[in-house]
Amino acid sequence: MAPGLPTAMDRPHFIGIGGAGMSGIAKILAQRGAKVAGSDAKESATAEALRALGATVHIGHAAEHLADDATCVVVSSAIRADNPELARAAELGVPVVHRSDALARLMDGLRPIAVAGTHGKTTTTSMLAVSLSELGLTPSYAIGGDLDAPGSNALHGAGEIFVAEADESDRSFHKYAPEVAIVLNVELDHHANYASMDEIYESFETFAGRIVPGGTLVITADHEGARELTRRLAGSVRTVTYGESADADVKILSVTAQGLKSEVVVLLDGVELTFTVSVPGRHYAHNAVAALAAGVALGIPAAELAPALAAYTGVKRRLQLKGEAAGVQVIDSYAHHPTEMTADLEAMRAAADGGGRILVVFQPHLFSRTQELGKEMGQSLTLADASVVLDIYPAREDPIPGVTSELIIEAARAAGADVTPVHDKDEVPETVAGMAKPGDLVLTMGAGDVTDLGPKILHRLAQK
């Protein structure tokens, strides 16, 4: 059986409780019997899902939202020092706990699988959560996205396995002590926190060093950054590699597109294994093989886990079909890094039926990321037939002088892409409706509020 509540977390207060990572921890604590409370900037379906579990969720941030009997305040790196609830916690002497520390404590006494990497964490964590549940292992899990409904990003399960997304962006994944760790890829990102690849490597080395004695690192053999990390670790931890490279321990022999699915053939311990991945694209097939290798490292038979992986049918915002109107499918993509953008566009190209065009509505995410990777983002858009590029979604960042979406647009046009800048999001549905033809695929792409445009585009297409 899974353990109960960690000490001093029976009455937690979450600042930013509606966030993907924060809401998952709050949900698990509520399911374990904690009296959960918190606040968020705006109302949401996630807030309602938490209330349905008995949590108290305030909208807006105010000192009076923090109850006098709160045993701790949980924060993420996005919470600013001048938050009034944080100030009130200091006045009351209430301990402040970082989100990663709270999650680490939830994993105590269990068999954790921690999924790390620059891209693919949410998908791979979700694949493991779904497939392990399909096998009746009732895992606990904390994911950075919803599976099929608001609030479905986390679960307190009765089993001994805990699957968690491990975030490298603020080095918080150094807090975990997994039995199995997955590293999907290693690239330079999160430029506000990492100044160089050396800093990235050092951070991932620390993460790998947290694997418990006798545990396993599952890491791709196909990406140079991951191979360099493997070289740096130099046998300090038991390592299982996967991928299409000839020297991979779990070798991917083929990935065959079948519409919005893929058939994957792997060679594992000398035995060929064929299974279906119910989402399109080579990138997602690799994620599934990483999940397979991790499960096997934990002692789950490959012949049982492989078919169970087909039960995963997607997570919100990861190539999620939003609907179809006027013969045009609208799909939502969370891709915001050039590697992710390229992977999703290649997947859509392979899945397009009858030669339909790929149209992208791209919203850059973060000024710092655009400053460093704007050229590469623009080059990724050459894989689309036409793109609409919005202004930068700032999230937690303040503007950087001279950094706008024009950096992406210029790079895209220089590489031969057809790009239309649109500064007012309300104009996007009309713009897309004027571009789209029956058989086309429209991708709303980015980590910001571009996702809200999908239903509006569908509504406008339906009027054609």
Secondary structure, 3 states (H helix, E strand, C coil): CCCCCCCCCCCEEEECCCCHHHHHHHHHHHHCCCCCEEEECCCCHHHHHHHHCCCEEEECCCHHHCCCCCCEEEECCCCCCCCHHHHHHHHHCCCEEEHHHHHHHHCCCCEEEEEECCCCHHHHHHHHHHHHHHCCCCCEEECCCCCCCCCCCEECCCCCEEEEECCCCCCHHHHCCCCEEEECCCCCCCCCCCCCHHHHHHHHHHHHHCCCCCCEEEEECCCHHHHHHHHHHCCCCEEEEEECCCCCCEEEEEEEEECCEEEEEEEECCEEEEEEECCCCHHHHHHHHHHHHHHHHCCCCHHHHHHHHHHCCCCCCEEEEEEEECCEEEEEECCCCHHHHHHHHHHHHHHCCCCCCEEEEECCECHHHHHHHHHHHHHHHHHCCEEEECCCECCCCCCCCCCCCHHHHHHHHHCCCCEEECCCHHHHHHHHHHHCCCCCEEEEECCCHHHHHHHHHHHHHHCC
